[in-house]
Amino acid sequence: MADAYKILDYFLKAFGPFTGRPNAYADIYNWDTTALNLSLRYQVKTEMGVAVFSNKNLENAIAANGPSVLVKDVYQSFSVLY
C-alpha cells in the first residue's frame, strides 16, 4: 500500500469519515467537525502531500481575544525552554 493511502487510513481512523471531497478525481479529503478543520491533499504518483489542520477552539480564542493570545502562549512556551 502506498504511503499516501496509509496516511489516509490513519486519518480515517483518527478523525472518522471525511465530510467532504471537493473533486472526485483528485486526492483531496476534508474533515469539518465541531473540534477541527482538516484538509488532506496528496498525489499518489509523486508520493507527496500536505495536511492543513486548524483547531476551532484556538480559532475562537484568537477571534475573541485578538493576537495577544498567541503572543502570550508563545512567550509561555519559550519560557519553559529556558
VENZIWO-V976153 format. One record per backbone hydrogen bond with DSSP energy under -1.0 kcal/mol. CO is the residue of the C=O (numbers start at 1). NH is the residue of the N-H. If there is no record, write none. Layout:
co=CO nh=NH
co=CO nh=NH
This chain:
co=2 nh=6
co=3 nh=7
co=4 nh=8
co=5 nh=9
co=6 nh=10
co=7 nh=11
co=8 nh=12
co=9 nh=13
co=10 nh=14
co=11 nh=15
co=12 nh=16
co=20 nh=30
co=23 nh=26
co=26 nh=28
co=27 nh=42
co=29 nh=40
co=30 nh=19
co=30 nh=20
co=31 nh=38
co=35 nh=56
co=36 nh=33
co=37 nh=54
co=38 nh=31
co=39 nh=52
co=40 nh=29
co=41 nh=50
co=43 nh=47
co=43 nh=48
co=48 nh=43
co=50 nh=41
co=52 nh=39
co=54 nh=37
co=55 nh=59
co=56 nh=60
co=57 nh=61
co=58 nh=62
co=59 nh=63
co=60 nh=64
co=61 nh=65
co=62 nh=66
co=66 nh=69
co=67 nh=71
co=68 nh=72
co=69 nh=73
co=70 nh=74
co=71 nh=75
co=72 nh=76
co=73 nh=77
co=74 nh=78
co=75 nh=79
co=76 nh=80
